[in-house]
Amino acid sequence: MSRTGSGKMQHHAARSPDPTNSDRGPLSRRARTSPLGRHLIVAVLATALVWSFWATRPTWSSDMRLWKAVGDAAFVLLLIALSLGPAARLYRPLTRLLPWRRQFGIWFALVATLHGVLVVNGWARWSLRRFLGYEFVPQLGREVRLEPGFGLANLVGLTALLLSLVLAATSSDRMLRRLGAPAWKWVHHSALFVFYLSMLHAGYFLFVHYTASFHKQVPPADWFRFPFVVLGVAVLLLQLTAFVKTISRTRPAAA
């Protein structure tokens, strides 16, 4: 996922190779960090994010506290990966950070996978029907769908996860050469689609699922709701601003 969030940014200059195509290019030498070093640093950051989200919800049940912390940490990693490209477009000194997109994208996919496994194992218990929102109600003597949006939100999250794994699996110079630049770029354009799906998935659980309901007690409102909206809108504005700047630069040349 080396181009996460900047599939529309192919080159910063005609005389300079695309820094995400190779970790051995001039940009990587300026970054002064090896790919392995970047993986280790992002892994430490991911762990710190999970711990931070976990520590801020001491009153939640242990299982929900853990899988929510992991999910929120994955979302932050995705936002960082998406922001590096447009930020570098707007402020050229940040181009030295572009090689980090690959590691942030890969670790987003890994942490999101852990989030999915924790939910499926701890809550759905590997039951497709529970994953889709069906539960057994003793008073009725059968399974019923208690939360109309729950199954759809889970399917949206699963789709985002599968796409992120495809991006992570193809985030290497070897896969770039194997697929060819046009096909590889087409695949990695879906990074923003992962972002939109993740916003829908997380937004449902932040604003809809854990609200007053006739059949369950709900925890206090999640503190991450406001930061979630601010961060999501900020990434959208960053992407839009970078796009407008790119168009404004290329239009005179096309004329």
N, C-alpha and C positions, 0 to 999 in steps of 0.2 A: 504494500500500500504506500509506496514511496511517493506517490503523487496525491495522497489524500488531501482533498479540499482544494486542489489547484490543477485539476485536469485541463482547465482551459488555459493554463499558463504553460506553454510549450517551451519557450526560450526567453531568457531575459535579454539576450542580445544575440545578434546573428553571429558575432565573432566568438561567442562563448558557448561551449557545449552544455546541454541540459544537465545540471548538477545531479538530478535524481536518477539519471541513467547509469551512473557509475560512481561508486564511492572512491574511485581513484582519481577523479578529475580535480582541477585546480580549486574548485570550491571546497572540496573535502579537505584539501591540504590547509586551507585557511581555517577550517573548523577545528583542526588540530585534535580531533578525537576519532579513534578508530571505530568501525561499525560495532565491534564487540563492546568497546567502551561505552558507546551510546546505548546499546542494549542494557548494559548493567545500570547505567544512570537512570534510564527510563523505568527499569524494573524497580529500582529503589523508590523512585517517585510514585509509581503505581502502588507499591506497598504502603507508602506514607499516606496516600490518598485514602486507601481502604481503611487504614487505622483511624484517620481523622474523621471520616464519616461514621465509622463504628463508634467512636468515642463520644460523638455528639448526640447519641440516641440511647442513653443508659436505661430508659424506662421501657424500651421495646422488648418484645420477646426475643430470645437469643437467635432463633433461626431467621426471623424476618429482619432483625437488626443486621445480621451478617450478609444476607443476600442483597439487601438494599444498599449497604455500604459498598459492596463489590460492584453493583450496577451503577451507582452514582460515580464511583471512581472511573469506570469504563467510559461513562459519558464525558467526563472531564478530559480524559486522554483523547477522545475523539475530537473534542472542541479544539484542543491544542494542535492536533494534526491538521485540522481543517483551517486553522488560522495562520499557520506559518507561511503558506504560499501567498495569499493575498496581502499579508502584512509585509512580506518582502517586496511585493509589487509596489506597495505604497511607500516603503522606506527602504531604500536600497542596501544600507548597511546590514539589514537583517537577512540578506541572502546567504550569509555564512551559516545560518541556522537551517537552511533548506534540507541538507542531508538528514536531519533529525526526523523529517516527516515519515520516513520508512519505519523507523523504530517506534514512533508514537502510534502509527497505524497498526503495526503488528501487535503491539502490547494492548491496544484497544481490543483487538480481536480476541486475544488470549484472556483478558480479564472479563470481557463480555461472555466468552464461552464458560468461564467459571461461574459467572452469575446465572447463566442458563441452567447449568448442571445443578447448582444449589437449589434453584427453584423447582426444577423437575424432580429432583430426588427428595427434597425436604417438604415440599408442599403438594405437588401433583402426584408424588410417589410413583412415577413412571406410568401413570394412568392418562391415556389420551383424553378420556371424558372429563377428568378433573382438570386437566390442562385447558380444556375448552369451557370450563365453568360449570360443569355438572357436579352436583353433590347429592348424597343420599339423605333424604329427609324422613326421619322415623314416623312423623305424624302422617305422612302420605304413603309410606311404605315403598317408595321408589325414588329413583334419581330424578332431579329436576334441575333446570338451568336457573341458578339463583342470581347471577350477575350477567345481564345481557351483553355488556361490553367487554367482559373479562376475557372470554375466549378469543375475540377479535384482537384485543390488545396483545395477547400472547402470540397470536399468529403474526402480527405485525413485527413484534420483537424477534420472533424466530426468523422471519424473512431477512430482517436487518442483520442478524447474526450470520446466517448462511452467506449473504453477500460479503460481509466483512471477512469471513474465512476464505472466500475466493480471492479477495483482494490481498489478504495476507499471504496466501499460497503463491501468488504471482508477483509478490514484491521482492524481486531479485533481478540482478543483471542477467542471470541465466535465463529466467523466464521472459525477460524483455527481448533477448535475442531469439528465443525459441518461438515466441508468438509473433514477433515482428512489431515494429513501433505502432502502426495503425491499429492492429487488434489489441495490443497492450493498452494503448491510450483509451480505446473504446471501453475496455473492461474497467479501467480505473476512473472513468468518468462517473461511475455509479457510486463513488464515495459520497457525493452530496445526497444521493438517494438514500444511502444508509443514514445520513444525518437526519433527513426528514422523517424517516421511519422511526428512528430512535426518539425524536421529539414527540411523535404521536404516542409511542409506547410508554415513555416515561411520563408524558403529560397526563395520560389516563390514570396512572397509579398515583400521581401527585394531586390531581384535582378532582377525580371522579370516584375511583374505587373506594378510597378510605374516607368516605363521607357518610353522614347519617343514613342508616338503613334500618328497615323494620326487623331484620333477622340477625343483626350482629352489632357488637360494640366496636367502635372505631377508636384508633389511637388519636392523640392530639395531632393537630395539623403539622405536617412535615415542614421543618424550617427551610428546607432546600427549595421550596416552591418559588419564592421570589428570586433567588439567585439563578434558578433554572431558566426562568423567563428572561432575565437580564442577559445571561450568557448566550442563550439561544438567539435572541434578537441581535446581540452584539456581533455574533458570527455572521448572521445574515447580512447585516449592514456592512461588515468588513468585506464580505464577498462581493456585495453590490458595488461598493465604492471602488474596489480594485477592478471590477469589470468595466465600470464607467471610465476609469482612468485609462484602461487598456484600449477601449474603443476610441477615446478622444485622441490617443497617440497614433493610432493606426489610420484614422480617417483621413488626415491630410496626405499621408503616403499613398493611400488608395486613389485619392483624387489626382 
